[in-house]
Amino acid sequence: MITIKTEREIELMHKAGKLLAACHKEIAKMIKPGITTAEIDAFVEKFLAEHGATPEQKGFRGYEYATCASINDEICHGFPRKEPLKDGDIVTIDMVVNLNGGLADSAWSYAVGNIPEKTQKLLDVTKEALYRGIEKAVAGNRIGDIGHAIQTYVEAEGFSVVRDFIGHGIGPTIHEDPQVPHFGLPHKGLRLKEGMVITIEPMVNIGEWHSKMDSNGWTARTVDGSLSAQYEHTIAITKKGPLLLTEQI
């Protein structure tokens, strides 16, 4: 079921999104060789608690952490761990924040120390793909317009778009309709309406788009061991265009 949000509900989600964005900006300062994703996870939980918020995915279907922390060939839903990050790694930190009932969801990929040129291109293309998708998130357009804009750009740059994990509606629950693929055909799919709130979160691989699951039942990684990156925003569809609820200003 798709829920249409009121202006008040969107404002609550925007406040959660601003807090989430502030948390990501603090994480960016922490990322360096030697830090662990377990330390980052502990920081996020403390940061949110100090600001009256909670990590919404903790406890969701039994998930135990405040964040997902996906390293190198992990596409999404990596577990925070005690092994230190190394120079040349990339890591994606994904979280959902609940602030007074308003939800916001955002993932960001970070370079650890010095990374190769090809890896930097992966990060740059993935982030640009996110914003190209957001440009299509306007009332009257269709879901396929978002996915088509992302897919055609990514593939033209020589990378691939993950098919097995997609964006989604959000609020009042973490995952709800509509589904938002990052691939597809223009002018196809559900028509976007004012008041919808969705996530756009392309996962882009250097190699094949296919994924495989780890034995933990959560973590997805590339089948060929190639690197994967992800950037995600929560967006409200408004009469003035897409409103980025998690924008890092």
C-alpha positions in Angstrom: 0.0 0.0 0.0 1.3 3.5 -0.9 0.8 6.1 1.7 0.5 9.8 0.8 2.1 12.0 3.4 0.7 15.3 4.7 2.9 18.4 4.9 3.3 17.8 8.6 4.4 14.2 8.1 6.9 15.3 5.4 8.3 18.0 7.8 8.8 15.3 10.5 10.7 13.2 8.0 12.7 16.2 6.9 13.8 16.8 10.5 14.9 13.2 10.7 16.7 13.6 7.4 18.6 16.6 8.6 19.8 14.7 11.6 20.8 11.8 9.5 22.7 14.0 7.1 24.5 15.6 10.1 25.5 12.1 11.3 26.9 11.3 7.8 29.0 14.4 7.9 30.5 13.4 11.2 31.2 9.9 9.8 33.0 11.4 6.9 35.5 12.9 9.4 36.1 9.5 11.0 36.8 7.5 7.9 40.5 6.6 7.7 42.7 3.5 7.7 42.5 1.7 11.1 39.0 2.6 12.1 36.5 -0.2 12.4 32.9 -0.2 11.2 32.0 -1.5 14.7 33.4 1.8 16.0 31.4 3.8 13.4 28.2 1.8 14.4 28.7 2.6 18.1 29.2 6.3 17.2 26.0 6.4 15.2 24.0 4.9 18.0 25.4 7.3 20.5 24.9 10.3 18.2 21.3 9.5 17.5 20.6 8.9 21.2 22.1 12.3 22.1 19.7 13.9 19.6 16.6 12.1 20.7 16.5 9.7 17.8 16.8 6.0 17.3 18.2 3.7 14.6 15.1 2.3 13.0 16.6 -0.8 11.4 18.0 -2.1 14.7 15.6 -4.9 15.5 14.0 -4.9 12.1 13.5 -8.5 11.2 16.1 -9.4 13.8 18.9 -7.0 12.5 21.2 -6.3 15.4 23.0 -3.1 14.4 22.4 0.7 14.1 24.0 0.7 10.6 24.7 -1.4 7.7 28.4 -1.3 6.8 29.3 -2.7 3.4 33.0 -3.0 2.4 34.5 -3.3 -1.1 32.6 -6.2 -2.9 29.7 -6.1 -0.4 26.7 -4.5 -2.2 24.5 -3.9 0.9 23.5 -5.0 4.4 27.1 -5.7 5.5 27.4 -6.2 9.3 29.6 -3.8 11.3 32.8 -5.6 12.4 36.0 -5.2 14.4 38.4 -5.7 11.5 40.1 -2.3 10.7 39.5 -0.6 7.4 42.5 -0.5 5.2 44.0 2.1 2.8 42.3 1.6 -0.6 39.0 0.2 0.8 35.6 1.7 0.1 32.8 1.4 2.7 29.1 2.2 2.5 27.3 3.3 5.7 23.6 3.0 5.5 21.1 3.9 8.2 17.5 4.7 8.9 16.7 7.4 11.5 13.5 7.7 13.5 13.1 11.1 15.1 9.7 11.5 16.8 8.1 9.1 14.4 9.5 10.7 11.2 11.7 8.3 9.2 14.6 9.0 6.9 17.0 6.7 5.1 20.4 7.4 3.5 23.5 5.5 2.5 26.8 7.0 1.5 30.0 5.4 0.2 33.4 6.6 1.5 36.9 6.2 0.3 39.3 4.9 2.9 42.7 6.7 2.5 44.0 6.6 -1.1 42.0 4.7 -3.7 42.7 3.8 -7.3 41.4 6.0 -10.1 39.0 3.3 -11.2 37.5 3.1 -7.7 37.1 6.9 -7.6 35.3 6.8 -10.9 32.9 4.2 -9.4 32.1 6.5 -6.5 31.7 9.5 -8.8 29.4 7.7 -11.3 27.3 6.2 -8.5 26.7 9.5 -6.9 25.9 11.2 -10.2 23.5 8.4 -11.0 21.6 9.1 -7.8 21.1 12.8 -8.7 20.1 11.9 -12.3 17.4 9.7 -10.8 16.3 12.4 -8.4 15.9 14.8 -11.3 13.1 12.5 -12.7 11.3 12.2 -9.3 8.6 14.7 -10.1 4.9 14.4 -10.0 3.5 13.1 -13.2 6.6 11.2 -14.2 6.7 7.4 -13.8 8.9 5.1 -11.8 10.5 3.9 -15.0 11.8 7.4 -15.7 13.9 7.2 -12.6 15.4 3.8 -13.3 16.0 4.6 -17.0 17.9 7.8 -16.2 20.2 5.9 -13.8 20.7 2.8 -15.9 21.5 4.5 -19.1 24.1 6.8 -17.4 25.8 4.0 -15.4 26.0 1.6 -18.3 27.4 4.4 -20.6 30.2 4.8 -18.1 31.1 1.1 -18.2 29.6 0.0 -14.9 26.5 -2.1 -14.0 23.4 -1.4 -11.9 22.4 -4.0 -9.3 18.9 -5.4 -10.0 18.3 -7.4 -6.9 18.0 -4.5 -4.5 16.0 -1.4 -5.2 14.6 1.8 -3.7 11.2 1.9 -2.0 8.6 4.0 -0.3 9.2 4.9 3.3 7.1 6.1 6.3 5.5 5.1 8.5 7.5 1.9 8.0 11.0 1.3 6.7 10.0 -0.4 3.5 6.7 0.1 1.7 5.4 0.6 -1.8 6.2 1.8 -4.3 9.2 -0.2 -5.4 11.8 2.0 -7.1 14.1 0.0 -9.4 17.3 1.7 -10.7 16.8 0.3 -14.1 13.9 0.2 -16.5 12.1 1.9 -19.4 11.0 5.5 -19.6 7.2 6.3 -19.4 6.6 2.9 -17.7 5.4 2.0 -14.2 3.6 3.7 -11.5 2.9 7.5 -11.9 4.5 9.6 -9.2 2.1 11.7 -7.1 2.5 14.7 -4.8 2.9 13.4 -1.2 4.8 10.2 -2.0 8.1 9.8 -0.2 10.6 7.4 -1.7 14.2 6.4 -1.5 16.5 6.4 -4.6 19.6 4.3 -3.8 21.5 3.0 -6.8 24.0 0.2 -6.1 26.6 0.2 -8.9 29.3 -2.5 -9.6 32.5 -2.3 -11.5 31.8 -5.8 -12.9 28.6 -7.8 -13.3 25.4 -6.6 -11.7 24.5 -10.1 -10.2 24.7 -10.6 -6.5 25.0 -13.5 -4.0 24.1 -13.8 -0.4 26.4 -14.5 2.5 25.6 -17.3 5.0 24.4 -14.6 7.5 21.3 -14.2 5.4 21.7 -10.4 5.1 24.9 -9.4 3.3 24.8 -9.3 -0.5 28.0 -9.1 -2.5 29.1 -9.1 -6.1 29.4 -12.6 -7.7 32.7 -11.7 -9.4 34.3 -10.0 -6.4 34.2 -6.6 -8.1 33.8 -3.4 -6.0 30.3 -2.0 -5.4 29.2 1.5 -4.3 25.9 3.0 -3.2 24.5 6.5 -2.6 20.9 7.0 -1.3 18.6 9.9 -0.5 15.0 10.0 0.8 12.9 12.2 -1.4 9.5 13.7 -1.1 7.5 14.3 -4.3 6.1 17.9 -4.0 4.5 20.4 -6.3 7.7 22.3 -6.5 9.7 19.2 -7.5 11.8 16.6 -5.6 12.6 17.6 -2.0 15.7 15.9 -0.7 15.0 15.1 2.9 18.5 13.8 3.6 20.6 16.3 1.7 24.0 17.0 3.2 24.3 20.8 3.1 
